[in-house]
Amino acid sequence: MLALILAGGSGTRLWPLSRKNNPKQHHAILGDRTLLQETYKRAREKFSDEAIFISANIQQREKNLQQLPDIQEEQLLLEPIKKIRLQP
C-alpha cells in the first residue's frame, strides 16, 4: 500500500499568509512544523518512508525537498501546470 500526500496549491485560500511561491502547506501554523511536515509525520506512523509520495506543483519542488529531507526526488510527483477548470 502507498500513501499520497496532496501538497499542490496556488496559495490563494489562506491569503494573505500564503502566496503563490509560499502556499499554506509550507507554513507552520499550529506549531514548529509546517502543515506538510505534520502530514508527512502522520503518514510515517502507518507507512514506510519509501511508500510515501508527494503530489505538488513543479515550482514547489525545492521547498518540498527542503522541508522533507527523508523524501527522495523519485517520490515527488510534480505537476507541470495548474489544473484548468472548463466551463460547461
N, C-alpha and C positions, 0 to 999 in steps of 0.2 A: 504494500500500500504506500502511496505517496501523499505528501501534503503540498498544497499550492497556496501560497500567500499572495493575495491580490494587492499589489502595492503601487499601482499606477495612479494617475490622477493629475489634474491640471492646476491644483492649488487655488480653486475658487470657492470651495464650500466653507472654509474656515477663515475667510478674509476678515481682517487684514493680516492676521498672523501668518497664514500660508499664502504662498505666491507660486507662480509657475516654476521657478527654479528651487523652491523650498516648500513643497506641499506638506500637508498635515502629518503624514506618516513619518516625516523626518524631524518632527518636533517632540520634545519631552514635555508632555502636557500634564501627566499625572505622577511625575517623579523624576528620577535621574535618567531613565532610559526613554528613547523615542518610542512612538507607537509601533513602528516597525520592529524595533528591538524587543519590545514586550511581546509582540505577536510571535516572533521567532522563538523567544524563550518558552512560551507556552507550547509551541509546536514540538520543541525538543523534548518535552515531557512524554510525548506519545510516539515520536518518530526519530529515526537516526538522522544524523546530520546530512548524510547522502540522500535521504529520502525527502528532503525539504527543498522546494523550488519557489522562486520569487518571480512573479509576473509584474513588470513595470515598464515605464517609458524608457526608451534608449537614452534620453537626456539625463535620466536619474541613475545611470549605471555606476558612475564613480561614487556617488553618495551611498548607494546600496552596498557596494563593496567595502566602503569605509566604515559604515555602521554595522555591518555583519562580517567581521573578518574570518569567520569559520566557513562562509559560503564560497564555493568555487565558482569561477566565471561560468562554467557549464550549467550551473544551477539557476542562472538568471535567464529568464525568458523575456527578452526585450522586444517591445512593440515599436515598430519604426514610425508609426504615425498615430494620431488620435483617432478614435472611432468616430465616424461621421454618422449622425442620425438623419436618415432620409425622411422627408415628409410624405405621407401617402397622397 
